[in-house]
Amino acid sequence: MLSAVTIDAMPLDRRQRRRLETIEEVLDVAVEIMTEQGVAGLSIGEVARRMGIRPPSLYVYFASKEAMYDAVFLRGARAILAHMREHTAGVATDPRPLHDVLLDAGQAMVTWSVHHPAYTQLLFWRPVPGFTPSEQSYAPAVELVEHSRANFVTLQDRGLIRADVDVDDALRDWTILIAGVVSQQLSNAPHESVDDGAFTSRLPNLVAMYCDHYSPPAKGNRNARKR
């Protein structure tokens, strides 16, 4: 279960803990429905039906369906941030070439995204007309971008990305590459495995092309960089 509700270290009484547990249960069911029927297929009535309660009971926890979407967005944003932090923690000291470092990062992002299609659609597409995540829920997504940019700066500092490259351009092209693979796989071959998927299996070749463009052609002065 991916949890976006943080239970603080301070003790909770039974009523508070039960409320948090119910919120998590509601979100579990919401994600289940979104996975089965598409993100836009979420409805308060269906969540209530699957939980065996009356729809008005859900408004005790979420003021609207948009509030439920917002909570799911926060849950997913926190989960992908934690996942990518874990899988890119060693960028500063990883002795491998750029291709291997980026391929691991790309596979981590692609695998998570394909395995969690409901979160991926809500986080990276615009499947719900009029929905905009709150500032609080969007904060982990901003943090993910900042984390990724810091890693690219580190790779450039280490001489693995050309010194004349604008880091923001390199990061933007990287996100386009990864988002393209994920979008094609989820849109056209959602039931195929990541390893054998028609689009996900092409990731090593795509990363190789990316690295051919952004890697230094030869050793030299790599201290200066454009940001």
VORO-813234 format. One record per residue (C-alpha): residue in one letter; residue number from 1; z, x, y. Coordinates in steps of 0.1 Angstrom, whole numbers, plus 5000, padded with zeros to 4 digits. Layout:
<pt residuo="A" num="NUM" w="Z" u="X" v="Y"/>
...
//
This chain:
<pt residuo="M" num="1" w="5000" u="5000" v="5000"/>
<pt residuo="L" num="2" w="4991" u="5013" v="5035"/>
<pt residuo="S" num="3" w="5019" u="5006" v="5058"/>
<pt residuo="A" num="4" w="5017" u="5004" v="5096"/>
<pt residuo="V" num="5" w="5052" u="4990" v="5101"/>
<pt residuo="T" num="6" w="5077" u="5018" v="5107"/>
<pt residuo="I" num="7" w="5112" u="5011" v="5095"/>
<pt residuo="D" num="8" w="5134" u="5032" v="5118"/>
<pt residuo="A" num="9" w="5161" u="5055" v="5105"/>
<pt residuo="M" num="10" w="5187" u="5032" v="5120"/>
<pt residuo="P" num="11" w="5202" u="5007" v="5095"/>
<pt residuo="L" num="12" w="5186" u="4973" v="5092"/>
<pt residuo="D" num="13" w="5204" u="4942" v="5083"/>
<pt residuo="R" num="14" w="5191" u="4920" v="5054"/>
<pt residuo="R" num="15" w="5173" u="4896" v="5077"/>
<pt residuo="Q" num="16" w="5155" u="4924" v="5097"/>
<pt residuo="R" num="17" w="5145" u="4941" v="5065"/>
<pt residuo="R" num="18" w="5132" u="4909" v="5050"/>
<pt residuo="R" num="19" w="5112" u="4902" v="5081"/>
<pt residuo="L" num="20" w="5095" u="4937" v="5079"/>
<pt residuo="E" num="21" w="5088" u="4932" v="5042"/>
<pt residuo="T" num="22" w="5072" u="4898" v="5049"/>
<pt residuo="I" num="23" w="5050" u="4914" v="5076"/>
<pt residuo="E" num="24" w="5039" u="4940" v="5051"/>
<pt residuo="E" num="25" w="5031" u="4913" v="5026"/>
<pt residuo="V" num="26" w="5011" u="4893" v="5051"/>
<pt residuo="L" num="27" w="4991" u="4924" v="5060"/>
<pt residuo="D" num="28" w="4985" u="4932" v="5023"/>
<pt residuo="V" num="29" w="4970" u="4898" v="5018"/>
<pt residuo="A" num="30" w="4950" u="4900" v="5050"/>
<pt residuo="V" num="31" w="4934" u="4933" v="5039"/>
<pt residuo="E" num="32" w="4928" u="4918" v="5004"/>
<pt residuo="I" num="33" w="4908" u="4889" v="5020"/>
<pt residuo="M" num="34" w="4889" u="4912" v="5044"/>
<pt residuo="T" num="35" w="4879" u="4934" v="5015"/>
<pt residuo="E" num="36" w="4867" u="4904" v="4994"/>
<pt residuo="Q" num="37" w="4851" u="4884" v="5022"/>
<pt residuo="G" num="38" w="4843" u="4908" v="5050"/>
<pt residuo="V" num="39" w="4865" u="4916" v="5080"/>
<pt residuo="A" num="40" w="4853" u="4885" v="5099"/>
<pt residuo="G" num="41" w="4863" u="4864" v="5069"/>
<pt residuo="L" num="42" w="4900" u="4866" v="5076"/>
<pt residuo="S" num="43" w="4917" u="4833" v="5083"/>
<pt residuo="I" num="44" w="4953" u="4823" v="5088"/>
<pt residuo="G" num="45" w="4949" u="4794" v="5064"/>
<pt residuo="E" num="46" w="4937" u="4816" v="5036"/>
<pt residuo="V" num="47" w="4965" u="4841" v="5041"/>
<pt residuo="A" num="48" w="4990" u="4812" v="5040"/>
<pt residuo="R" num="49" w="4974" u="4797" v="5009"/>
<pt residuo="R" num="50" w="4976" u="4830" v="4989"/>
<pt residuo="M" num="51" w="5012" u="4835" v="5000"/>
<pt residuo="G" num="52" w="5021" u="4799" v="4990"/>
<pt residuo="I" num="53" w="5033" u="4789" v="5025"/>
<pt residuo="R" num="54" w="5022" u="4766" v="5053"/>
<pt residuo="P" num="55" w="5000" u="4782" v="5080"/>
<pt residuo="P" num="56" w="5025" u="4775" v="5108"/>
<pt residuo="S" num="57" w="5050" u="4797" v="5090"/>
<pt residuo="L" num="58" w="5028" u="4828" v="5097"/>
<pt residuo="Y" num="59" w="5031" u="4823" v="5135"/>
<pt residuo="V" num="60" w="5067" u="4834" v="5132"/>
<pt residuo="Y" num="61" w="5053" u="4869" v="5124"/>
<pt residuo="F" num="62" w="5019" u="4869" v="5142"/>
<pt residuo="A" num="63" w="5011" u="4849" v="5173"/>
<pt residuo="S" num="64" w="4974" u="4846" v="5165"/>
<pt residuo="K" num="65" w="4947" u="4859" v="5141"/>
<pt residuo="E" num="66" w="4939" u="4885" v="5167"/>
<pt residuo="A" num="67" w="4975" u="4898" v="5165"/>
<pt residuo="M" num="68" w="4970" u="4901" v="5127"/>
<pt residuo="Y" num="69" w="4938" u="4920" v="5132"/>
<pt residuo="D" num="70" w="4957" u="4943" v="5156"/>
<pt residuo="A" num="71" w="4984" u="4950" v="5131"/>
<pt residuo="V" num="72" w="4958" u="4958" v="5104"/>
<pt residuo="F" num="73" w="4940" u="4981" v="5129"/>
<pt residuo="L" num="74" w="4972" u="5000" v="5136"/>
<pt residuo="R" num="75" w="4980" u="5003" v="5099"/>
<pt residuo="G" num="76" w="4946" u="5017" v="5091"/>
<pt residuo="A" num="77" w="4945" u="5040" v="5121"/>
<pt residuo="R" num="78" w="4979" u="5055" v="5111"/>
<pt residuo="A" num="79" w="4967" u="5059" v="5075"/>
<pt residuo="I" num="80" w="4935" u="5077" v="5083"/>
<pt residuo="L" num="81" w="4952" u="5099" v="5108"/>
<pt residuo="A" num="82" w="4978" u="5110" v="5082"/>
<pt residuo="H" num="83" w="4951" u="5115" v="5056"/>
<pt residuo="M" num="84" w="4930" u="5137" v="5078"/>
<pt residuo="R" num="85" w="4960" u="5157" v="5090"/>
<pt residuo="E" num="86" w="4969" u="5164" v="5054"/>
<pt residuo="H" num="87" w="4934" u="5175" v="5044"/>
<pt residuo="T" num="88" w="4927" u="5197" v="5075"/>
<pt residuo="A" num="89" w="4960" u="5214" v="5079"/>
<pt residuo="G" num="90" w="4948" u="5248" v="5070"/>
<pt residuo="V" num="91" w="4918" u="5251" v="5093"/>
<pt residuo="A" num="92" w="4933" u="5279" v="5113"/>
<pt residuo="T" num="93" w="4937" u="5302" v="5083"/>
<pt residuo="D" num="94" w="4911" u="5290" v="5058"/>
<pt residuo="P" num="95" w="4891" u="5321" v="5049"/>
<pt residuo="R" num="96" w="4861" u="5302" v="5036"/>
<pt residuo="P" num="97" w="4828" u="5298" v="5055"/>
<pt residuo="L" num="98" w="4821" u="5269" v="5078"/>
<pt residuo="H" num="99" w="4802" u="5249" v="5053"/>
<pt residuo="D" num="100" w="4831" u="5249" v="5028"/>
<pt residuo="V" num="101" w="4857" u="5240" v="5055"/>
<pt residuo="L" num="102" w="4837" u="5212" v="5069"/>
<pt residuo="L" num="103" w="4826" u="5199" v="5035"/>
<pt residuo="D" num="104" w="4862" u="5194" v="5025"/>
<pt residuo="A" num="105" w="4870" u="5177" v="5057"/>
<pt residuo="G" num="106" w="4839" u="5155" v="5055"/>
<pt residuo="Q" num="107" w="4846" u="5146" v="5019"/>
<pt residuo="A" num="108" w="4882" u="5136" v="5028"/>
<pt residuo="M" num="109" w="4870" u="5113" v="5056"/>
<pt residuo="V" num="110" w="4841" u="5098" v="5035"/>
<pt residuo="T" num="111" w="4862" u="5092" v="5004"/>
<pt residuo="W" num="112" w="4890" u="5075" v="5024"/>
<pt residuo="S" num="113" w="4865" u="5054" v="5043"/>
<pt residuo="V" num="114" w="4846" u="5042" v="5012"/>
<pt residuo="H" num="115" w="4878" u="5035" v="4993"/>
<pt residuo="H" num="116" w="4892" u="5014" v="5021"/>
<pt residuo="P" num="117" w="4862" u="4993" v="5033"/>
<pt residuo="A" num="118" w="4882" u="4967" v="5052"/>
<pt residuo="Y" num="119" w="4900" u="4992" v="5073"/>
<pt residuo="T" num="120" w="4868" u="5012" v="5078"/>
<pt residuo="Q" num="121" w="4849" u="4982" v="5091"/>
<pt residuo="L" num="122" w="4877" u="4972" v="5115"/>
<pt residuo="L" num="123" w="4883" u="5008" v="5127"/>
<pt residuo="F" num="124" w="4848" u="5021" v="5131"/>
<pt residuo="W" num="125" w="4825" u="4991" v="5134"/>
<pt residuo="R" num="126" w="4827" u="4959" v="5155"/>
<pt residuo="P" num="127" w="4828" u="4931" v="5129"/>
<pt residuo="V" num="128" w="4850" u="4907" v="5149"/>
<pt residuo="P" num="129" w="4835" u="4893" v="5181"/>
<pt residuo="G" num="130" w="4858" u="4897" v="5210"/>
<pt residuo="F" num="131" w="4885" u="4917" v="5192"/>
<pt residuo="T" num="132" w="4898" u="4948" v="5210"/>
<pt residuo="P" num="133" w="4928" u="4967" v="5196"/>
<pt residuo="S" num="134" w="4958" u="4970" v="5218"/>
<pt residuo="E" num="135" w="4967" u="5003" v="5234"/>
<pt residuo="Q" num="136" w="4995" u="5008" v="5209"/>
<pt residuo="S" num="137" w="4972" u="5002" v="5179"/>
<pt residuo="Y" num="138" w="4944" u="5023" v="5193"/>
<pt residuo="A" num="139" w="4967" u="5053" v="5200"/>
<pt residuo="P" num="140" w="4964" u="5068" v="5165"/>
<pt residuo="A" num="141" w="4926" u="5066" v="5167"/>
<pt residuo="V" num="142" w="4927" u="5086" v="5199"/>
<pt residuo="E" num="143" w="4951" u="5110" v="5182"/>
<pt residuo="L" num="144" w="4926" u="5115" v="5154"/>
<pt residuo="V" num="145" w="4899" u="5124" v="5178"/>
<pt residuo="E" num="146" w="4922" u="5149" v="5195"/>
<pt residuo="H" num="147" w="4932" u="5164" v="5162"/>
<pt residuo="S" num="148" w="4895" u="5167" v="5152"/>
<pt residuo="R" num="149" w="4886" u="5183" v="5185"/>
<pt residuo="A" num="150" w="4915" u="5208" v="5182"/>
<pt residuo="N" num="151" w="4902" u="5218" v="5148"/>
<pt residuo="F" num="152" w="4867" u="5224" v="5161"/>
<pt residuo="V" num="153" w="4881" u="5245" v="5189"/>
<pt residuo="T" num="154" w="4899" u="5265" v="5163"/>
<pt residuo="L" num="155" w="4867" u="5270" v="5143"/>
<pt residuo="Q" num="156" w="4849" u="5282" v="5174"/>
<pt residuo="D" num="157" w="4877" u="5306" v="5182"/>
<pt residuo="R" num="158" w="4874" u="5320" v="5147"/>
<pt residuo="G" num="159" w="4837" u="5326" v="5152"/>
<pt residuo="L" num="160" w="4826" u="5300" v="5127"/>
<pt residuo="I" num="161" w="4809" u="5279" v="5154"/>
<pt residuo="R" num="162" w="4785" u="5295" v="5179"/>
<pt residuo="A" num="163" w="4802" u="5306" v="5212"/>
<pt residuo="D" num="164" w="4775" u="5289" v="5233"/>
<pt residuo="V" num="165" w="4781" u="5255" v="5218"/>
<pt residuo="D" num="166" w="4799" u="5227" v="5237"/>
<pt residuo="V" num="167" w="4827" u="5217" v="5213"/>
<pt residuo="D" num="168" w="4824" u="5180" v="5223"/>
<pt residuo="D" num="169" w="4787" u="5180" v="5214"/>
<pt residuo="A" num="170" w="4795" u="5196" v="5180"/>
<pt residuo="L" num="171" w="4822" u="5171" v="5174"/>
<pt residuo="R" num="172" w="4801" u="5141" v="5184"/>
<pt residuo="D" num="173" w="4773" u="5152" v="5161"/>
<pt residuo="W" num="174" w="4798" u="5156" v="5133"/>
<pt residuo="T" num="175" w="4812" u="5121" v="5137"/>
<pt residuo="I" num="176" w="4776" u="5107" v="5138"/>
<pt residuo="L" num="177" w="4769" u="5125" v="5105"/>
<pt residuo="I" num="178" w="4800" u="5113" v="5088"/>
<pt residuo="A" num="179" w="4798" u="5078" v="5102"/>
<pt residuo="G" num="180" w="4762" u="5076" v="5091"/>
<pt residuo="V" num="181" w="4770" u="5085" v="5055"/>
<pt residuo="V" num="182" w="4799" u="5060" v="5053"/>
<pt residuo="S" num="183" w="4779" u="5032" v="5069"/>
<pt residuo="Q" num="184" w="4749" u="5037" v="5047"/>
<pt residuo="Q" num="185" w="4771" u="5038" v="5016"/>
<pt residuo="L" num="186" w="4792" u="5007" v="5024"/>
<pt residuo="S" num="187" w="4761" u="4988" v="5036"/>
<pt residuo="N" num="188" w="4737" u="4996" v="5007"/>
<pt residuo="A" num="189" w="4757" u="5009" v="4977"/>
<pt residuo="P" num="190" w="4793" u="4998" v="4981"/>
<pt residuo="H" num="191" w="4800" u="4997" v="4944"/>
<pt residuo="E" num="192" w="4788" u="5032" v="4936"/>
<pt residuo="S" num="193" w="4813" u="5061" v="4933"/>
<pt residuo="V" num="194" w="4817" u="5086" v="4961"/>
<pt residuo="D" num="195" w="4805" u="5115" v="4938"/>
<pt residuo="D" num="196" w="4774" u="5097" v="4926"/>
<pt residuo="G" num="197" w="4767" u="5074" v="4955"/>
<pt residuo="A" num="198" w="4731" u="5072" v="4968"/>
<pt residuo="F" num="199" w="4743" u="5084" v="5003"/>
<pt residuo="T" num="200" w="4777" u="5100" v="4997"/>
<pt residuo="S" num="201" w="4762" u="5124" v="4972"/>
<pt residuo="R" num="202" w="4740" u="5138" v="5000"/>
<pt residuo="L" num="203" w="4769" u="5150" v="5020"/>
<pt residuo="P" num="204" w="4768" u="5187" v="5009"/>
<pt residuo="N" num="205" w="4731" u="5189" v="5020"/>
<pt residuo="L" num="206" w="4738" u="5172" v="5053"/>
<pt residuo="V" num="207" w="4768" u="5195" v="5060"/>
<pt residuo="A" num="208" w="4746" u="5225" v="5052"/>
<pt residuo="M" num="209" w="4720" u="5214" v="5078"/>
<pt residuo="Y" num="210" w="4748" u="5209" v="5103"/>
<pt residuo="C" num="211" w="4761" u="5244" v="5097"/>
<pt residuo="D" num="212" w="4727" u="5259" v="5099"/>
<pt residuo="H" num="213" w="4725" u="5246" v="5134"/>
<pt residuo="Y" num="214" w="4760" u="5254" v="5146"/>
<pt residuo="S" num="215" w="4769" u="5286" v="5128"/>
<pt residuo="P" num="216" w="4764" u="5319" v="5146"/>
<pt residuo="P" num="217" w="4731" u="5336" v="5135"/>
<pt residuo="A" num="218" w="4748" u="5370" v="5133"/>
<pt residuo="K" num="219" w="4780" u="5387" v="5141"/>
<pt residuo="G" num="220" w="4786" u="5395" v="5177"/>
<pt residuo="N" num="221" w="4808" u="5386" v="5207"/>
<pt residuo="R" num="222" w="4823" u="5352" v="5199"/>
<pt residuo="N" num="223" w="4852" u="5352" v="5223"/>
<pt residuo="A" num="224" w="4836" u="5332" v="5251"/>
<pt residuo="R" num="225" w="4829" u="5296" v="5245"/>
<pt residuo="K" num="226" w="4817" u="5266" v="5265"/>
<pt residuo="R" num="227" w="4839" u="5235" v="5263"/>
//
